[in-house]
Amino acid sequence: MATNHVKRAFKYRFYPTDAQAAELSRTFGCVRKVYNMALAARTEAWTRQERVNYNATSAMLTAWKKTEELAYLSEVSSVPLQQCLRHLQGAFVNFWEKRGKYPRFKSKKKSRRSAEYTSSAFRYRDGKLTLAKMTDPLDIVWSRPLPEGAKPSTVTVSQDAAGRWFVSLLCEDPPVVPLPGNGHAVGIDAGLDHLVTLSTGEKTANPRHERRDRARLARAQRELSRKAKGDGANRRKARQKVAKIHARIADRRRDHLHKLTTRLVRENQTLVIEDLTVRNMVKNRGLARAISDAAWRELRMMLEYKAAWYGRNLVAVDRWFPSSKLCSTCGTLAEKMPLSVRTWTCGTCGTTHDRDVNAAKNLLTAGLAVTVCGAGVRPQRESSRTGRLAVKQEAQRATAGISAPKGGEDVKRTMLP
């Protein structure tokens, strides 16, 4: 059977010449200007109960270029300007269909500096990429090769806050061949003392990437705060110095998570995690910094797409499942389990538990029960009768040794207290 090709982006770092950097900077500025003007026009029309679509904003762009004030828009490639109007149209579609908020204006200092080129605005030949309005190809560091015979359909050029330049090439790529099944299953408990604790008892230390550079970051931020506010060169250099430290921290964190998640996906057929609401957890001012540095959300995202790539099963157990308070040996539910308690002894069977290992074991049991019972996990839908998540119901029944209700039996009677 022939395999369907999928679109996949390949990101590389490159080093532009002064002329290329100037051209790209002008393009970024024009993209931001056109996006904001089109958003303002559409917002004004929205207040008059009128809808302005992409075709109308494209006609506006043509008219803007003919004015003396905005004639500089004709100096850069027209393709990135048209693409930003398409992106704005997509943002409005997401807003109308309640998938996103109302589009916001792009800020010169805070918004991402990027421009997207379609195939008519670049030339890729013999491993060299040349953009429109440029005579020389980009000096790209090919850290990994593109798929054999791949032809990029779009190219996105961006510059981060640290001043680094990146190019992302969207190509057709054959899907990753699924790994052979091995029957292994593992429960994964995320934490702060240890980044992950497995049901096998293995613990992975939390590198605390941000803490390693905290003193250097604080010093750079103090220097930035002393600079006069505005667009001065000294303040710009100090801001970039802070951004470089943040970039180094983020790179180390991402590299560590990639290595960890790839190993977990390769070694296990089924992976069970807890459905944590990181957005709410970071509201705890005492733990927000540590939780953000651990990057639990990024960890889960990597597990999700890598499991899909390699044919693995990822199960997310409901966040309210009492994995830490439940004895993995006899199923007894402890009344209280404050965060300060790292080991505890079950009052029923006398088993002494490591808090994190016990939680990982319970997550594994609950996840396997969900897989066997067939309860929906993603997306997690509430039960129509109880308003509680099906994942939690099936997991708690299985952990407590209770069979599923039959027929019209009220499921509330089978729930743990």
C-alpha positions in Angstrom: 0.0 0.0 0.0 1.4 3.4 -0.9 2.0 5.8 1.9 0.5 9.3 1.8 3.0 12.1 2.0 2.6 14.7 4.8 3.7 18.3 5.0 6.6 18.9 7.5 8.6 21.9 8.2 12.4 21.8 8.5 14.0 24.6 10.4 17.6 25.8 10.0 19.7 28.6 11.1 21.4 30.9 8.6 23.7 33.9 8.6 22.7 36.7 6.2 24.9 39.3 4.7 24.4 42.9 5.6 22.5 43.5 2.5 20.3 40.5 3.1 19.7 41.4 6.7 18.6 44.9 5.7 16.3 43.6 3.0 14.7 41.1 5.4 14.3 43.8 8.1 12.5 46.0 5.6 10.3 43.1 4.7 9.4 42.4 8.3 8.5 46.0 8.9 6.3 46.1 5.8 4.6 42.9 6.7 3.8 44.3 10.2 2.6 47.6 8.6 0.3 45.9 6.1 -1.1 43.5 8.7 -2.0 46.3 11.1 -3.5 48.5 8.4 -5.6 45.7 7.1 -6.7 44.8 10.6 -7.7 48.4 11.3 -9.7 48.6 8.1 -11.5 45.3 8.8 -12.2 46.5 12.4 -13.7 49.8 11.2 -15.8 47.9 8.7 -16.9 45.5 11.5 -18.2 48.4 13.6 -20.4 49.3 10.5 -21.7 45.7 10.4 -19.7 45.1 7.2 -17.4 42.3 6.3 -14.2 42.8 4.5 -12.6 39.6 3.1 -9.1 38.8 1.8 -9.9 40.0 -1.7 -10.9 43.4 -0.4 -7.8 43.8 1.7 -5.7 42.7 -1.3 -7.2 45.5 -3.4 -6.5 47.9 -0.5 -2.8 46.9 -0.6 -2.7 47.7 -4.3 -4.1 51.1 -3.6 -1.8 51.7 -0.7 1.3 51.1 -2.8 0.2 53.8 -5.2 0.2 56.5 -2.5 3.2 58.7 -1.9 3.2 57.9 1.8 3.2 54.1 1.4 5.2 53.8 -1.8 8.0 52.0 0.1 5.7 48.9 0.2 6.7 48.3 -3.4 10.4 48.1 -2.6 10.0 44.6 -1.0 8.6 41.4 -2.4 4.8 41.5 -2.7 4.4 37.8 -1.7 5.1 38.2 2.0 2.6 41.1 2.1 -0.1 39.0 0.4 0.7 36.1 2.8 0.2 38.3 5.9 -3.3 39.2 4.5 -4.1 35.5 4.2 -2.9 34.9 7.7 -5.2 37.8 8.9 -8.1 36.1 7.0 -7.4 32.9 8.8 -7.3 34.7 12.2 -10.8 36.1 11.5 -12.1 32.7 10.4 -10.9 31.3 13.8 -12.6 34.2 15.6 -15.9 33.7 13.8 -15.8 29.9 14.4 -14.9 30.5 18.1 -11.5 28.9 17.9 -9.6 32.0 18.8 -9.8 35.5 20.1 -10.3 38.7 18.0 -7.0 39.4 16.0 -4.6 41.8 17.7 -2.3 44.4 16.2 1.4 43.4 15.8 3.8 45.3 18.1 7.2 46.4 16.8 9.0 45.2 20.0 7.0 42.2 21.0 5.6 40.6 17.8 7.5 37.8 16.0 9.6 39.1 13.1 8.9 36.8 10.2 7.9 36.7 6.5 6.5 33.9 4.5 7.5 33.3 0.8 5.6 31.0 -1.5 7.2 29.1 -4.4 6.9 32.1 -6.8 9.1 34.2 -4.5 12.1 32.0 -4.0 14.4 29.6 -5.9 15.7 26.4 -4.4 18.2 24.6 -6.6 21.2 22.3 -5.8 20.8 22.8 -2.1 20.8 26.6 -2.3 17.9 28.9 -1.4 17.6 32.4 -2.9 14.7 34.7 -1.9 13.0 37.3 -4.1 14.8 40.7 -4.3 18.1 39.0 -3.5 21.0 38.1 -5.8 22.9 35.7 -3.5 21.6 32.5 -1.8 21.2 32.4 2.0 24.1 31.0 4.0 22.2 28.2 5.6 23.7 25.7 8.1 22.2 22.4 6.9 22.1 20.6 10.3 20.2 17.8 8.6 19.3 17.1 5.0 15.9 17.7 3.5 14.0 14.6 2.3 15.4 13.2 -0.9 13.8 15.0 -3.8 11.9 17.4 -1.6 10.8 20.7 -3.0 9.8 23.4 -0.5 6.3 24.8 -1.1 6.7 27.7 1.3 9.7 29.3 3.1 9.4 31.3 6.3 12.2 33.5 7.4 12.3 34.7 11.0 14.5 36.5 13.5 14.2 35.9 17.3 14.7 38.3 20.1 18.3 37.2 20.5 19.1 38.3 16.9 19.4 34.8 15.4 18.1 34.2 11.9 16.1 31.1 11.0 14.5 29.7 7.8 11.8 27.1 7.8 11.1 25.1 4.7 7.8 23.3 4.3 8.2 20.1 2.3 6.4 16.9 1.5 7.9 14.2 3.6 7.0 10.5 3.8 5.4 9.6 7.2 7.7 8.1 9.8 7.7 4.3 9.7 6.0 3.1 12.9 8.3 1.3 15.3 7.6 -2.4 15.9 5.4 -3.1 18.9 7.1 -4.3 22.1 4.2 -4.6 24.5 5.8 -2.3 27.1 3.7 0.2 29.1 4.8 2.9 31.5 3.1 5.4 33.7 4.7 8.9 33.8 4.4 11.2 36.7 5.6 14.8 36.1 7.2 16.7 39.1 9.5 19.4 40.2 12.1 17.5 42.3 12.3 14.9 39.5 11.1 16.0 36.0 9.5 12.6 35.4 9.1 9.5 37.6 8.3 6.2 35.8 6.1 3.4 37.1 9.3 1.2 36.9 10.8 3.3 39.7 13.2 5.2 37.3 13.5 8.9 38.1 14.8 11.6 35.8 16.4 14.6 37.6 15.0 18.0 36.9 17.9 20.0 35.3 16.4 23.3 36.5 17.8 25.1 33.4 16.7 28.5 34.5 18.3 28.3 37.9 21.7 27.6 36.3 21.7 31.0 34.6 19.6 32.9 37.2 22.5 35.0 38.5 23.7 35.9 35.0 20.1 36.7 33.9 19.5 38.9 36.9 22.7 40.8 36.2 21.7 41.4 32.6 18.2 42.5 33.6 19.6 45.0 36.1 21.8 46.4 33.4 18.8 46.7 31.0 16.7 48.5 33.7 19.4 51.2 34.0 19.4 52.1 30.3 17.3 55.0 29.2 14.0 54.0 27.8 13.5 54.3 24.1 15.2 53.0 20.9 18.7 53.8 21.9 21.6 51.6 20.8 22.7 50.9 24.4 19.2 49.7 25.4 18.9 47.6 22.3 22.2 45.9 23.1 21.2 45.3 26.7 17.8 43.9 25.6 19.5 41.5 23.2 21.9 40.4 25.9 18.9 39.4 28.1 17.3 37.7 25.1 20.4 35.6 24.4 20.4 34.2 28.0 16.7 33.3 27.7 17.4 31.7 24.3 20.3 29.6 25.7 18.0 28.4 28.6 15.2 27.5 26.2 17.6 25.7 23.8 18.9 23.5 26.7 15.4 22.8 27.9 14.2 21.8 24.5 17.2 19.6 23.8 16.7 17.8 27.1 13.0 17.2 26.5 13.6 15.9 23.0 16.1 13.3 24.2 13.9 12.2 27.1 10.6 12.0 25.1 12.2 10.2 22.2 13.7 7.6 24.5 10.3 7.1 26.3 8.4 6.7 23.0 11.0 4.3 21.5 11.1 2.0 24.6 7.3 1.8 25.4 4.3 0.9 23.4 1.8 2.6 25.8 2.5 5.7 27.7 0.2 7.0 30.4 0.4 10.6 31.6 -1.7 12.9 33.8 -3.8 15.6 32.2 -2.3 18.6 34.0 -3.8 22.1 33.6 -0.5 24.0 33.6 -2.2 27.2 32.8 -4.0 27.1 36.2 -1.0 25.7 38.1 1.3 28.6 37.1 -1.1 30.9 39.0 0.5 29.7 42.2 3.1 32.4 42.7 5.2 30.2 44.8 5.6 27.5 42.2 5.0 29.4 38.9 8.7 29.9 38.1 9.6 26.2 38.8 6.6 24.9 36.9 7.4 27.1 33.9 11.0 26.0 33.9 10.0 22.3 34.0 7.9 22.9 30.8 5.3 20.1 31.4 3.2 21.4 28.6 6.0 21.1 26.1 6.8 17.6 27.4 3.3 16.5 26.8 3.2 18.0 23.3 6.4 16.2 22.3 5.0 12.9 23.6 1.8 13.4 21.7 3.3 14.0 18.2 6.1 11.5 18.6 3.6 8.8 19.7 1.6 9.6 16.6 4.7 9.4 14.4 5.9 6.1 15.7 2.6 4.3 16.2 2.6 4.4 20.0 -0.4 4.8 22.4 -0.6 7.9 24.6 -3.2 7.9 27.3 -4.1 11.0 29.4 -5.8 10.3 32.7 -8.1 12.9 34.2 -6.4 15.5 36.4 -8.7 14.7 39.3 -7.7 11.1 39.5 -6.1 10.7 43.0 -2.9 9.1 41.8 -0.8 10.2 44.8 -3.3 9.3 47.6 -4.2 5.9 46.2 -2.3 2.9 47.4 -1.1 1.0 44.3 -1.0 -2.2 46.2 -4.5 -2.5 47.9 -6.3 0.5 46.4 -6.9 2.3 49.8 -7.5 6.0 49.4 -5.7 8.2 51.9 -7.6 11.1 53.3 -4.9 13.8 52.9 -1.6 13.9 51.1 0.2 17.3 51.3 3.0 18.1 48.9 5.5 17.9 51.8 4.9 14.2 52.2 7.3 12.3 49.9 6.9 8.8 51.4 4.0 7.4 53.2 2.8 4.0 54.5 -0.6 2.6 53.7 -2.7 2.0 56.9 -4.4 -1.0 55.4 -1.7 -3.1 53.9 1.4 -1.5 55.5 3.2 -0.9 52.2 5.6 2.0 52.2 5.3 4.1 49.1 7.5 6.6 47.4 5.0 9.3 46.5 6.0 9.8 42.9 6.6 6.1 42.0 3.2 5.3 43.6 1.5 7.9 41.5 3.2 6.7 38.3 2.0 3.1 39.1 -1.6 4.3 39.6 -1.5 6.3 36.4 -0.3 3.2 34.5 -3.1 1.1 36.0 -5.7 3.7 35.3 -4.4 4.2 31.7 -4.5 0.5 31.0 -8.0 0.3 32.3 -9.1 3.1 30.0 -7.5 1.3 27.1 -9.3 -1.9 27.9 -12.7 -0.3 28.7 -12.6 1.9 25.6 -13.4 5.1 27.4 -12.6 8.2 25.3 -9.5 10.0 26.3 -8.8 12.6 23.7 -10.8 14.8 23.6 -12.0 14.2 27.1 -15.8 14.4 27.1 -18.0 14.6 30.1 -20.5 11.9 30.9 -24.0 12.9 29.9 -25.4 11.5 33.1 -22.9 12.5 35.8 -21.1 15.4 34.2 -17.8 13.7 35.2 -15.1 12.6 32.8 -15.3 9.1 31.4 -11.6 8.7 31.9 -11.9 9.3 35.6 -14.8 6.9 36.0 -13.2 4.0 34.2 -9.9 4.6 35.8 -11.3 4.7 39.3 -13.5 1.7 38.8 -10.5 -0.4 37.5 -8.2 0.8 40.3 -10.8 0.0 43.0 -11.6 -3.4 41.4 -15.2 -2.4 40.6 -16.9 -3.6 37.4 -18.6 -1.2 35.0 -22.3 -0.6 35.6 -24.8 -2.6 33.5 -27.7 -1.2 31.5 -29.4 1.8 33.2 -27.6 1.4 36.5 -26.6 4.8 38.0 -22.9 5.2 37.5 -22.7 7.4 40.6 -23.0 4.4 42.8 -19.8 2.9 41.4 -17.7 6.0 42.0 -15.1 6.3 44.7 -15.8 9.0 47.4 
